[in-house]
Amino acid sequence: MTTSIHLIRHGHHPLLRRVLCGRMPGVELDEQGCREVEMCAALIDPIPSLIQSSPQLRAQQTAGLLAARYGLPVEIAPALDELDAGDWTGRSFAELDADPDWRRWNAQRGSCAPPNGESMASVQQRIVAHIEHLCREHADACIVLTSHAEPIRAAIMHYARIPFDDFLSIEVAPASISTLVADSTGLKLSQANRKVPV
């Protein structure tokens, strides 16, 4: 029996690449993001039996578009939440680039964390524990999890055995799919950052 876990990053939104949104409320998909998610849905195989989402609105919207295609409800899973960016939440990347703590965090993800925020190790621990719980509870299933770049990146790095400080080597594009496969030999990364070109 094989269980497939599709980790899907939310689609595009107007603040993408401009503002560190973190858990900032009210960040919604734009028209481009909705189109990306509709195209992403065509890559999901086999048909999912379970769809879960981060509590953040943009991830819930992404899950909702996928769920409507398959006639499934969306379950909210706190383990899929975005990294808590602490005091950096809502700040522009242009502003953050002048902050030495920001530069340090991007150079040393394995040993640093945002001020009053969450470390990558903590993000990885919660998402990996959730994925492995799902694999035990849902054998021979296809599961879709909508989340964010950092949790998905943390999961990929765990299963590919990549250290945190090499996080820039892992791209997680909006509306991309990264797939884990669980069978009798364990959980393995099957593919990362798959996306239909827009």
N, C-alpha and C positions, 0 to 999 in steps of 0.2 A: 504494500500500500504506500502511496506517495501523497504527501501534502504539499501544496504550493502556496507560498506566501508572497503576494505581490505588494511591495511597498511603493506607494504612489505619492509623489510630492504634489501638493496643491498647484493649481494653475496660476497663471500670471495675474498680478494685481497692480494698481497704479503706483504703489510705493516700492515695488521690487527694484533692488539694486540702488535705491536712493536712501532708504530709511531702514534702520534696524528695528523691525516691527516687534520681534519677540512675541510676547503675549498681549500686545496692545489690542484693545477691543476694537471691533468695527471694521477690520481690514477685509474688504470684499474682493472677489474675483471681478475682473473687468470682462469686456466682450472677448478680448483675445484669450483670456484665461478659460472662459467657457468653451471656446472653440477648441483649444488645446486639449481640454479634458474629454470632449466628445471624440476627438481623434484618438486619444489615449485608450478609450474604451475598446476600440477595435483590436488592441493588442492583448487583451486579457483572455487567457485560455488556460484551462477549460472555463466553463461558466461558473462564476463564484457562488458559493453557498452562504457566505458570511461577508458583510462589509462593516468595517469599523472605522471611526474617524477620531482624530484629535479634537479636543473641545473648541479649537479656534474656528471662527466663522469661515475663513477661506478654505480650510480643510473640510468642514462640514458641507460647504457648497459643492466642493469637488466630489465628496462621497455621495451627495444627493443626486448629482448628475449621473453618476455610475449606477447608483441604486435604482433610479428610474428606468434605466435601460434593462435591468434584470428583474425588476419587480420585487426588490428586497428592501427591508428596513435598514436604517443606519443605526448602529450601536456606537455610543460615545465611549471612548477608552482613554482615560487620563494618561496612561502610559505612553500614548502617542503624541502628547502635547509637545509644543515647540520648546526648545531650550529656554529657560528663564534667563533673560538677558540682564536682569537686575537694573542697576542705575543707568545702563546704556539703552534701555527700552525707549523707542521713539526718537532716538538721536540720528541725525543724518550721518551717512558714511563719510562725507566730506569733513564733518565736525570731528568724528571719531578718529580719523586719520592723524589728527594732531595730538592725540592722547597717547602717551608712552605706554600706559597700561593696555590699551587696545593693541598696539603693535606687539607688545610682549605676549599677549594672549594668542595672537595669530602666529607667533613664532614658536610658542611653547604650550600648545593646547593640552598636552598631557599633564602639566603641572600648574596651570593657571585657571582662573575662572573670572567671569565678569564681576565687578563689585556688587555685592549683595545678590549675586546670581548663582547659576548652576554650572558645575564643571561638566566637561564632556564625559568623564568617567561615570558621573551620576546619570547622565542621559543614557549612556550605553547600558548601564546596569538595568534601568527600568524598561527600556525597549526590548532588550534581549530576554529578560525574564518573561515579558509579556508574550513575545513570539514563541518561546519554548513552552509556555503554558498552553497557548493555542494549539501547538502541534500535538501535545499530549491529549487535549480535549477534543480535537477535531481531526481524527485520522482519516486519510484518503479524501481530503477536501481541498477546495480552492478558496483561499481567503484573501480579501482585498483590505489593505490598511492604508488610509490616507493620512499623511503626516507632513513633515517639514524637512528641509535640507539637513539640519543638524542631527535629528534623531535617525533619519534614514542613513546618513553618512556614518553615524556611530555604529549602526547595525552592520553595514557593509564592512567597516573596518574590523569589527569583531570576527565576523565569519571569514574574512580574507586575511586575518592576522596582520593587519597593518597598524603600526603605532600611531597614536593620536597626533604626534608632531608632524606626520606626513598627511594631514587631513586635506591639504590642497591638491593632493594627487587624486582625490575622489570627487568627481563632478556629480551633482544631483540637480538636473535641470527641472524647471517647472513642468508639471504634467508628465514626468518621466516615470518609468517603471523599473524597479530593481527587484529581482525575484530570488527567493530562497526556496530550496526544495528539501523536504525532510523524507527520508526513507529508512530502511533498516540499518543503514550505515551512519545515520546521523543527519545533521542539518548542514547544507552547503549553499554557497552563493552560486546561483546558476547564471545570472546576468545582472549587469548594473547599468543604470542610466539609459535604458532603451526608450526611444522617443520617435514618434512619427514626425518627419520634417514638416514645418509649417510653410 
